């Protein structure tokens, strides 16, 4: 795809000559004044703008300011007569990329415009890469020492660097997007983009446009060309959350993209190559949707090359203290309450609750507790009322027996030691007890043979 170039000059002969000279390398748009330029920049995202500094009674500096207001800003190269180089230098002080003197050397102009486009492209890629690194891709954000979570982490390590599509199954709030980011971060595609699409939040028409893009005028409201998420994810990973919600027409188009590695934008007829790895997620049974005729069987097999099930939090209660402690530290820092910790009663409540909203609900509950804590301890009254209502407590004799108090204490101690890197002083502070008390509890466990190896 050619980069878009806007040429702004009040002389028609100059505009036409530049269009002919540059159209082999650029998709060239032309404008004769500031107002036309403003309207063009509203409808098209320009990769570079070339403007004369003198536009009749207007100034090319006004064009420069319009370019700087774009998101992201379009690089602007100014043209000026040989005797007005000082004006061009002033334009550069105000943010112009570079300048050219008239009469133009077309070879130099081509080279300079290409360099401007490439510079902006590299800057965008660096911003994307920094953002990805800041999000801390990898396994470090997936907390859990239970056997169920160890199995998940082993699967992630095993399949991350393959080309296989992955289907993540599990209830809402179990951390499917975190696992998707880890799969991307551990793969050879980690330098490419990670693009997330939440399918349930969009209508069928909007979802098709969001995934595959659209051409200008392809439907009411399509005032400009839009690059879809698959094109944005080229060379990287696309994460489609709640993929079971997509309609039949989008399923057909998605199957073609996955099979042929090409797509057409809505309203377009040009085949566009894409190299994207798909990670999909659902809280519903796709197999059941296939049986009900609501999801294509061939698409199901295409996206379910590898299947990873994320267990609900109620099936791994031993992970609750570790997760709660991590969230407590995070929200303690955010709210200037680094010294706050859980009381034994509040930790007991966290351990007994069933967590229908899973890890996401636990995170919110801990934030609630940190914010409302009056002293250095988070008490049961500081936690959300839903946790204290009784309806969400573990009562099933077969599935969710209440953990004994000593088991909850042991889990809390293990979590605090894990988080502090086995530092006794820090762990004791996090638990709200003295260093001597923690030593005594560890000694008692050692005598009983309960020390965690």
N, C-alpha and C positions, 0 to 999 in steps of 0.2 A: 504494500500500500504506500503510495507516494505521500510525503509530508505536505501539509497544507501551507501555502504561501499567500499572503495578502499584499498586493502592490498598491500603494496609495500615491497618486500623482495627479495633479490637476490638468496635465496635458495628455490628450487622448493618444497622440502618436507615441509618446513615451510609454504609456500603459500597454498599448498593443504590441510595441516592440519587445518590451520585457516579458509579456505573456508568451510570445512566440519563442523567445530565447530560452525561457526557463521551464516551459511546460513539459519537456522530456524528463525533468528531474523532480518537478513539483506539481501538485494540483493547485493551479494558480487562480486566485480570486483578485478582482480589481475594484478600486474605489477612487472617486475623484475628490472627495472632501471628508471632513470630520464626521458629519452626520451620517453619511452612507457607511463610513467605517464603523461607527457606533452600532448601527443596525446589523451589519455583517458579523461583528464580534458577539452580538447577542445570539445569533443563530448558528454560528460555526466556531469551533475551537481551533484557532490557528496555531500551527507549529512555529511560525516565524512571520514577522511583518517587516516589509521594506517600504519606507515612506520618505518622500521628499520633505525637506525642512520648510520649503515655501510652497504653500497650497493656495495660491491666489491671495485672498485677504486673510487666510487662516494660517496656522502654524503646525508643522509636523510634531512639535512638542506636545500638542493636544492629543495627537494620535499616540505618542509615547505614553501619556498618562492613561489613556484607555487600555493600552496593552498591559500596563502595570496593575490595573484593576481586575484583570481576568484571573480566574482560579483554575489552574495555576497561571501565573503571568506568562504572556507570550513574549519571547525575545524580540526586540525591535532594532532594526538596522536603519540608520538614516542616510539619506543622500543629500549632498550639498555641492554647490558650485565651488570650484577650486579656490576662489578668493574668499570663501566664507567658512573656512575650516574652523575658525574660532567658534562659530555657532555649533558646528558638529561636536567639538570638544565639550562645549557646555551641555549638549544633549547627552553625552556620555556621563558627565558628572551627575545628570539627573536620572541615569539608569539605562541609557541606550546600550545595546550589546556592542556595537561598533559603528563605524561610518564608512561611506564610500564617496569619492569625489567624482563629479561629472566633468567630462563625458565618462561613462562607466566602462571599466575593463570587465567584460562579461565573464571571462574565466575567473577573475578574482572574485567577482560578485557571487558566482556559483559556489566557489570554495568557501567563502565567508558564510553564506546562508546555510550550507550543509553543516559547517562547523557549529553554528548557532543551534541548529536542530539537535545535533549530537550532544552538545554540552547540556542542554535541557534534559535530554533523555537520560544521560548518565546521572544528573542530579536527582531525577525522579527515582531511578533505580536505587540510588544510595539512600534516599529517604525511606523507600519501601524496605530495604534491607535492615536499616537501623530500627524501623518499627517492628520488624519481625524479631530481631534480636532482643529488643526491649521486652517483647512479650514472653521471653524465656521459654522458647520451644524446647521440648524434650520431656523426659520423664520426671524431672525434679518437681513439677507442680502436681503430679498425680500422687496423692498421699494415701498410704495404706500398707499395713504389714500383715493383713489377714491372708489366709491361703487363697481365698477367692481373688483378691487383688493381685497377689503374686502371679497367679495364672494369667491374668489379663496383661500384666507387664511383660511376662515372658512371651506372650503372643505378639505384643507390639514390637518387641526387640526382634523377633524372628521374621516378621513380615514387612517391617518398615521400609527396607531398601529394595523390596521387590516392585514389580510393575503392576501387581494384581490389584483389582478393585477390592475395597474392604467395606463390609456392611457391619455397622455398630448397632447392636440391639440392646435395649434397656429402658427402664422407666425414665420419665422426665426428671432431670436434676441429678442424674448419676454421673455426669461428667463426660458425655460423649464428645463434645467439642474439644475438651482438653486432650482426649485420646487422639482425636483427628489431628490436632496440632503436633502432638508427639510423633505420630506416624510421619508427618511431613518433615518435622525437625530432625528426625533420625535418618531420613532418606537422602539419596543423592540429589533430590530436587529442592533441598532446603534453601538454596540460594535463589530459587524461583519464588513466585508469589504464592501465598496461601489465601484463597478466596472462599468465604463462607456465604451460603445462601440458605435462608430459613423459609422453606417452601410453604409452610402452613400460613405464613403471614401475607401471602400475595394471591390475588385472583388469578385464574388460569391465563388470561390475556397478559396481565402484568408479569406473571412468572415466565411465560415464553419469551417476552421481550427482555426480561432481566437476565435470563440464562443465555440467550442466543443473540441479543441485540436487535436493533431494527434500523431501517433506512428512513430517511426524512420523508414524511408524507405517507408512510405505510398505513397509518390509522389516525383517527382524530386525536389531536394532541401531540403527534409525533413531529415536532417542529424542527428537529435536527437529528442527524444520525447518532445512534447510540451503540457503543461497543458493549457486548454482553459479558457476563461473568466468565463464560468459558474462554473467550478471547483474553480477558484480563488475567486468567489463570494459566495462560500458555507457558509451558516450561515448568509448571509447578503443580499444585494440588487444588482441586475444588472440593469443598465440603458441602454436601447437600443434606441439611437437617430436615427431618420429617419427610423423607422422600415418598412415603406412602400416601401423601396428600396430593400428589401431582395428577392431573387429569389425563384422560386417554390420549388426546392429541399430543400433549407434551411428552408422554411416555414414548410414542412412536418416534418423535424427533430426537429424544435423548438416546434411544436405542441406535439410531443411525449415527449419531455423533460418536458414541462409544465404539461402534463397529467399524466405521469408516474413517474416524479421526478427522472429519470435515464437518462444517456446518454452513447454513445459509441464514443470514439475518432475516428477520420478519420483513416482508416486502422486498427482499433482495433476491438476486439469482446468481450471485457470485459465490463459488465454493471457497471457503476459507479453511486452511489447514490449522488444526490445533493439536498440541501435544500436552495432554492433561491427565493426571491420575485422579480417579474418583474415589472419595471416601464418603459413603452415605450413612445416614443414621435414621432410626425409627424407634418409636416407643410402641408401635403396633406390630402385630404378626403379619409380615408380608406374605408368608406362606398361606395364611388364612385368607388374605385379600386375593391371592391368586385363585384359591379354591372358590371364592365368591364371585370371580370374574371381574374384580375391580382393579387388578394389577396384572400386567402382562407377564406370562410365565417366562418368555425368552428374556425380557428385561431383568426379571428377578434373578435368573441364573447368571446374567451378565454382571450384575452389581454384587452378587453374593459369592464371589470367587473365594474370599476369606471372610469368615463370620466370627465376630468377637462379641461376647455377651458381657455386659457390665452389670454386676450384681447390685440390687438395691441395698441401701445402707442398713436396713433392718436385718439383712442376712450377714452382715459383717460388723457387729457392734463393737468388736475389739478395735476397730479403726476410729471410733468416735472420739476418744480422748486425743489422739494424734491430730485429727482434723480440727477439733475444737480448739486445741492449743495453738495451732497454726493460724486459725482465723482470729483468735484472741490477740495474738501478737500483731497481726496485720492491722486490726481495727484499733488496737491500743496505740500504735504509732500514729495512725491517722487522726485520732481524737485526743492526743496528748495524755493518754492514760496507760503508759507502758508498764506501770507497776501493778495494774489490776490483775487479779487472778480468780479462778473459780473456787467457790466454797465447796466442801464435800457434798452438801445437800444439792447444789445446783448441778454438779457433775453427775450425781446420782440420777437427777431428773433427766439430764441429757441421755444418759445410758439406758433409761427405761422407756423413753419415747420411741414410737414406731417410725417416725420420719417418713410420712407419705410423700413429702417433697424432696426426700433424699438429701444429698450433699448441699444442694442449693438452699434448701430450707434450713439446714444446720448453719450454714454461713450467715443467713439472715438473722437467725435466732441469736447467734453469738454477737453479731453487730449490735442487735437490740440490747443484749445484756451489758456490753461494754459501754454503750452510750448512756444507759440508765443507772449504771452502778454509782452509788453515792460515795463509797469508800474504796478500799483496796480489794474488796471481794465482790464478785458477782454472785448475788444471792438468788434463790428461786423466784422471788418477787420481781427481779430485774429482767427475767426471761419472758418471752411472749406468753400471753394467757392461754393460748392453745396447748402449750406444753403442760400446763397445770390443771387442765380441765378434766383429765382422767380418760377421755375417749381415745387418746392416742397412746396410752401406756400399754406395755406388753402384758397380755393376760392369757394368751393361748398356752395351755399346758404342753402342747406338742411342738409348737414352733418357736415361741418367744418367751421362755421362762425368764423372770427377772433375775438379773445377775446378783449374786450375793455382794454385800457391802465390801468384803475383803477383796473380791475379784475386781470391783470397780476401782478400789484404791490402787490395786496392783497395776491396772491398765493406765490409770492417771500417772502413776510414778514412772512407768515405762515410757509413756508419751513425753513426759517432761525431760527425762534423761536423754531420750532420742533427740529431742529438739535442741537441747543444750550441748550436744556432743559429749554426753556423759560427765558434764561439769556439775558436781554436787551442789555448789553454792547457787548457780543459776537455776538448777532444777528445783531446789528448795524454795527459792524466791518465787518461781512460777507457781508452785503448789500452795504458797501462802503458809509455809511451815518453816521452822528453823533448820539450819544445817545439821544440828545435833539430832533432831527428831528424824530427819531423813536417814541419817546414818543408822539410827536405831532400827527403823523399819526395814532397811536393807539387811541389817544383821539378823533380824528376826526371820526374814525370808530365807536367808542363807541357811539358818539352822533347820528350817522346815524343808529345805531342798527346792525352794521355789524361785531361786535366782534365775533371771533371764539370761540365757547363754548367748 
